[in-house]
Amino acid sequence: MRFHTRKWVKPEDLNPNHSLFGGRLLQWIDEEAALYAIIQLENTHVVTKFISEINFIASPKQGDIIEIGIVATKFGTTSLTLRCEVRNKMTHQQILTIDRLVFVNLDKDGNPRPHGKTAITFVADRLLK
């Protein structure tokens, strides 16, 4: 799993317990996962369809630097399934896991559209073609 996105937990991200608000973390994850899906499917018309059980393992505190890791686990006809892990950048302590985030590839009218992808690709490799 590659960890690309890093976030610094700031005062505005905290809940009343002085730890990272879970909703903020889920917002960051959904955005990062959507960007990952858009890049993999080479289409900006992608939507979140499903997020499986969310396992909060630890609570980041103000000043912590966290990183979000995403990996593709399944390519459907119109969908892409991802797995996510969030960890503390400095200690590598696991913070959260999500086994399945499903994104659907859409056409310009908002209907599911086959994407034709079967494996993870990297932008650098696409540029060589």
Phi, psi and chi 1 to 4 in degrees:
 res  aa     phi    psi   chi1   chi2   chi3   chi4
   1 MET       -  135.7  178.0  171.7  -58.7      -
   2 ARG  -100.1  135.9  -66.7  179.0  178.3 -143.1
   3 PHE  -106.3  106.4  -69.0   83.2      -      -
   4 HIS  -101.6  -44.8  -68.1  -73.9      -      -
   5 THR   -92.1  132.7  -61.0      -      -      -
   6 ARG  -120.6  140.9  -64.8 -179.9 -177.3  130.0
   7 LYS  -130.7  141.9  -63.5  -73.9 -173.2  178.8
   8 TRP  -101.2  123.9 -167.9    6.0      -      -
   9 VAL   -76.5  114.6  179.2      -      -      -
  10 LYS  -109.9  167.0  -62.6 -179.9  -89.1 -171.8
  11 PRO   -53.7  -37.0  -26.8   34.3      -      -
  12 GLU   -71.7   -8.6   59.5  -92.7   24.1      -
  13 ASP   -95.2   -1.1  -56.9  -40.0      -      -
  14 LEU   -90.2  152.5  -57.4  179.7      -      -
  15 ASN   -95.4  179.5   63.0   28.3      -      -
  16 PRO   -61.4  -16.8  -26.2   35.5      -      -
  17 ASN   -88.1    5.4  -61.6  -43.6      -      -
  18 HIS    65.5   28.1  -55.8  -71.7      -      -
  19 SER  -122.4  169.9   60.3      -      -      -
  20 LEU   -60.2  127.8  178.5   59.9      -      -
  21 PHE   -65.1  125.9  174.9   57.2      -      -
  22 GLY   -58.0  -36.6      -      -      -      -
  23 GLY   -64.1  -35.4      -      -      -      -
  24 ARG   -66.1  -43.9  176.6   73.3   61.7  158.9
  25 LEU   -62.8  -41.5 -179.1   53.5      -      -
  26 LEU   -65.3  -34.7  -66.5  174.8      -      -
  27 GLN   -61.7  -47.0  174.3 -171.3   -5.1      -
  28 TRP   -61.3  -42.6  -67.7  -19.5      -      -
  29 ILE   -64.6  -46.8  -69.9  167.6      -      -
  30 ASP   -60.8  -41.6 -169.5   39.9      -      -
  31 GLU   -65.4  -45.7 -179.3  177.5    8.6      -
  32 GLU   -64.2  -42.5  179.0   65.5   15.8      -
  33 ALA   -65.9  -39.8      -      -      -      -
  34 ALA   -62.8  -42.8      -      -      -      -
  35 LEU   -62.0  -41.9  -69.4  169.9      -      -
  36 TYR   -59.6  -47.7 -173.5  102.2      -      -
  37 ALA   -62.0  -43.7      -      -      -      -
  38 ILE   -59.1  -44.4  -73.2  165.8      -      -
  39 ILE   -68.2  -43.6  -68.3  165.4      -      -
  40 GLN   -64.8  -42.8  -77.2  -58.5  -53.3      -
  41 LEU   -88.6   -6.4  -58.9  178.4      -      -
  42 GLU    54.3   45.6  -60.8 -178.1   80.7      -
  43 ASN  -152.9  127.6  179.0   17.4      -      -
  44 THR   -80.0   -7.2   57.8      -      -      -
  45 HIS   -96.0   80.7  -59.9  -75.2      -      -
  46 VAL  -133.4  140.0  171.3      -      -      -
  47 VAL  -130.2  152.1  -66.3      -      -      -
  48 THR   -74.3  125.7  -51.9      -      -      -
  49 LYS  -103.5  -37.9  178.7  179.7 -177.0   -7.2
  50 PHE  -154.7  140.6  176.0   80.7      -      -
  51 ILE  -129.8  122.9  -61.3  176.8      -      -
  52 SER   -75.0 -170.5   71.0      -      -      -
  53 GLU   -51.0  136.0  178.9  177.8  -76.2      -
  54 ILE  -105.4  122.1  -60.1  160.9      -      -
  55 ASN  -107.0  101.0 -175.3   13.2      -      -
  56 PHE   -80.6  120.1  -72.2   96.1      -      -
  57 ILE  -103.9  -40.3  -61.0  163.0      -      -
  58 ALA  -142.6  161.2      -      -      -      -
  59 SER  -111.7  109.0  -60.3      -      -      -
  60 PRO   -64.9  148.5  -16.7   28.0      -      -
  61 LYS  -112.0  167.2  -55.5  -69.0 -174.5 -160.1
  62 GLN   -53.6  134.0 -178.9  178.1  -24.0      -
  63 GLY    94.9  -17.7      -      -      -      -
  64 ASP   -67.6  148.2  -74.9   -9.1      -      -
  65 ILE  -108.6  122.8  -61.1  168.4      -      -
  66 ILE  -112.1  159.1   64.7  166.4      -      -
  67 GLU  -133.8  144.7   54.4 -173.9   -1.9      -
  68 ILE  -109.4  124.8  -59.3  169.6      -      -
  69 GLY  -110.5  136.2      -      -      -      -
  70 ILE  -132.4  140.5  -55.3  -82.6      -      -
  71 VAL  -143.9  141.7   66.1      -      -      -
  72 ALA   -76.9  134.8      -      -      -      -
  73 THR  -117.7  -19.6   58.1      -      -      -
  74 LYS  -157.1  136.0 -179.2 -178.1  174.4 -169.9
  75 PHE  -109.7  113.6  -70.9   81.2      -      -
  76 GLY   -90.8 -172.2      -      -      -      -
  77 THR   -67.0  -46.7  -56.8      -      -      -
  78 THR  -117.9   -2.2   62.4      -      -      -
  79 SER  -119.6  166.3   65.6      -      -      -
  80 LEU  -138.3  126.9  173.1   60.8      -      -
  81 THR  -105.4  133.7  -58.0      -      -      -
  82 LEU  -121.4  160.2  -52.0  173.9      -      -
  83 ARG  -121.5  146.1 -175.2  168.4   52.4   87.8
  84 CYS  -131.5  142.6  174.0      -      -      -
  85 GLU  -136.8  137.8  179.8 -178.8  -31.9      -
  86 VAL  -117.8  135.4  178.7      -      -      -
  87 ARG  -141.5  162.8   67.5 -176.1 -176.0 -175.3
  88 ASN   -74.0  126.7 -178.8  -61.3      -      -
  89 LYS   -61.9  -39.6  171.6   63.2 -179.6  163.1
  90 MET   -81.0  -38.7  -54.4  -52.8  -79.1      -
  91 THR  -104.0  -14.8   66.6      -      -      -
  92 HIS    64.2   16.3  -73.5 -164.0      -      -
  93 GLN   -65.4  131.0  177.7 -171.9   23.2      -
  94 GLN   -68.1  136.1 -141.6  176.2   33.9      -
  95 ILE  -110.1  -39.6  -67.5  168.7      -      -
  96 LEU  -157.6  149.0  172.6  145.4      -      -
  97 THR  -135.0  146.5   59.8      -      -      -
  98 ILE  -134.8  121.0  -58.2  174.1      -      -
  99 ASP   -74.1  -35.1  -73.4  -26.5      -      -
 100 ARG  -142.4  123.1  -69.6 -172.5  -53.3  133.9
 101 LEU  -121.8  121.2  -63.8  100.3      -      -
 102 VAL  -108.5  128.4  179.1      -      -      -
 103 PHE  -117.4  144.0  -72.1   82.5      -      -
 104 VAL  -113.8  132.9  174.9      -      -      -
 105 ASN   -80.3  129.8 -168.6   60.9      -      -
 106 LEU  -118.9  155.6  -56.8  175.9      -      -
 107 ASP   -86.3 -178.0   62.8   20.3      -      -
 108 LYS   -66.9  -17.2  -68.9 -178.5 -178.6  177.6
 109 ASP   -93.8    1.8  -64.2  -38.0      -      -
 110 GLY    86.9   15.3      -      -      -      -
 111 ASN   -98.6  145.5  -60.0  -51.8      -      -
 112 PRO   -55.3  136.9  -25.6   35.2      -      -
 113 ARG  -133.5  131.5  177.7 -177.7   94.8 -174.8
 114 PRO   -56.8  139.5  -24.7   34.8      -      -
 115 HIS  -103.5  -18.9   49.9   65.7      -      -
 116 GLY    74.5    9.2      -      -      -      -
 117 LYS   -94.3  147.2  -53.6  -67.3 -177.9  177.5
 118 THR  -132.2   -8.5   58.4      -      -      -
 119 ALA  -155.7  160.6      -      -      -      -
 120 ILE   -63.6  134.8  -63.3  171.2      -      -
 121 THR  -126.7  160.6   59.0      -      -      -
 122 PHE  -118.3  142.2  -60.6   94.7      -      -
 123 VAL   -54.9  -42.4  173.7      -      -      -
 124 ALA   -58.2  -38.8      -      -      -      -
 125 ASP   -69.3  -36.5  -63.8  -27.2      -      -
 126 ARG   -66.7  -32.7  -72.3 -174.6 -135.8  139.1
 127 LEU   -69.7  -23.3  -65.9  175.4      -      -
 128 LEU   -75.2  -17.7  -63.6  174.0      -      -
 129 LYS   -76.8      -  -68.2 -179.2 -177.4 -179.5
